[in-house]
Amino acid sequence: MSNRFGRRYEVPAGDLPRLMNEIVDQSGPDETRAVERLLGVLTSLPASEDDTLAFVAPRGTSAIVDRALAVMARSDRHQARALRNRNRT
């Protein structure tokens, strides 16, 4: 995929629905059109549980994807910490 039109991202296929939900949650009211364009790209990706999906964010939507991925990473860190703490007891 060419990186000419936007930033390239890779996500595990199993995280695609989660990413789409976070994109909607993390977007502002003034970003409706950008979110629609971004979700259009994501829904057109071929889905497979075993693959990593790569996509190029449409121009002007990278900030939304970055925010969503940051929230997902924070959530993953919190979950990993909770599991570590649970295993200690």
Secondary structure as GFF3:
##gff-version 3
##sequence-region A 1 89
A	DSSP	beta_strand	8	12	.	.	.	ID=ss1
A	DSSP	three_ten_helix	13	15	.	.	.	ID=ss2
A	DSSP	alpha_helix	16	26	.	.	.	ID=ss3
A	DSSP	three_ten_helix	29	31	.	.	.	ID=ss4
A	DSSP	alpha_helix	32	43	.	.	.	ID=ss5
A	DSSP	beta_strand	52	56	.	.	.	ID=ss6
A	DSSP	alpha_helix	62	88	.	.	.	ID=ss7
###
